[in-house]
Amino acid sequence: MSAILTLNAGSSSIKFSVYLNSDQVSSGDPVGVAVGQIDGLGPDATLILKHDGRTSETQLGQADHTSGLRAILEAIRPVIGTQTVVGVGHRIVHGGVAQEEPVRLDAALLEELAKLEPLAPLHQPHNLAGIRAAMEAFPDAIQVGCFDTAFHRAHPFVNDTYALPRQYFEEGVRRYGFHGLSYDYVSGHVANTYADLADARMVIAHLGNGASMCCVRGRRSIASSMGFSAVDGLPMGTRTGQLDPSVILYLMDQHGMSTKDISDLIYKKSGLLGMSGISNDMRTLLEGDAADTESAREAVAYFVARVKHEIGALAALGGGIDALVFTGGIGENAWQIREQVCEDLGFLGISLDIEANRRRGTEDIGTGPVKVLVIRTDEERVIARAVSAELRGGAQSDRAAE
Ligand code: ADP
């Protein structure tokens, strides 16, 4: 046995999971043994570790990505015992046009990935900082990159382009799509759990604080609601989702807004938060006092309407729909949203078992010809599998295994 660490490095946090991995060539899935995160990177960092049903919290004080990773290594020592960390898997938001699979990371590739920073300025620099820090903290481990864009790289041209002059497409102005690790996991789980859905046409709704939807056919994404950046498509906690670009021109001309102002507006001040004026958190908008306000109801109604919009669009692009799958914090937990989304979709073959939908933990909640499923996503597992496959000799990302 050996240990695998998965990392998701952001600007002020590092999320991690620890897996034990059999060293046998024909081994099964890595086994998750702990999860945790460092919050508040900077002057006042805290490390939280969940292991064996217990949660511990350690104040780290001043910490950056590098010292944070050393602290993680210290914290997980009792968890991994005598095992060593032989592989570190990284969630990377952007792999550009080139990255279609998980890949072994080295200095040259990091330079290539840094060139993509303008495409994802809020995430990519921090993801890469995490990788550099991990290379320093775990010099003997292999480092594997897993990209949120990779699962979408097989989109046909029409679902990959904007109707701009061709030079921009060649330059990389494309519909990349994101949340690929989640779609990879969820579509694999469905295909392996339900024999009749092995090559199904699925519309998957990853509804979390960040939200997108994806059409999967034959285990590959053929279209995504997210495009060039993670702001397109569905409204999210604080992001607008789809927006007529003329609105931005109007705001620049009439309100004198700068690029930074616009970026703050569309990424941080809009979505559920901006519309409701109350919260970015769906649970707050659905439960308690806020749920009675008109602005909360309207924000939720808009969210639901855009999900319906994407179901129609993605079902049409997929040439039909065999399964509608909900995942992400909202998709997995908010029965009210699933109920409202599926209302009046009988014409597509989608109808809900109202009781099953409200019962926590029920996976199969449909009654019509289209399977309606709730699947808990597991992006870390996809990363751990990719590292495990790389350790076994660069086999592919074990898509077949799940
Ligand atoms: P992220 O994109 O940050 O990973 P998550 O997938 O964790 O986000 O989803 C967070 C969202 O899920 C929040 O809007 C939260 O309110 C919502 N959520 C979590 N549990 C519930 C619940 N029981 N009911 C309604 N919404 C929920």
Residues whose N, C-alpha, C, O or C-beta is under 5 A from the ligand:
A	BS01	ADP	L207 G208 N209 G210 N280 D281 M282 R283 G328 G329 I330 N333 A334
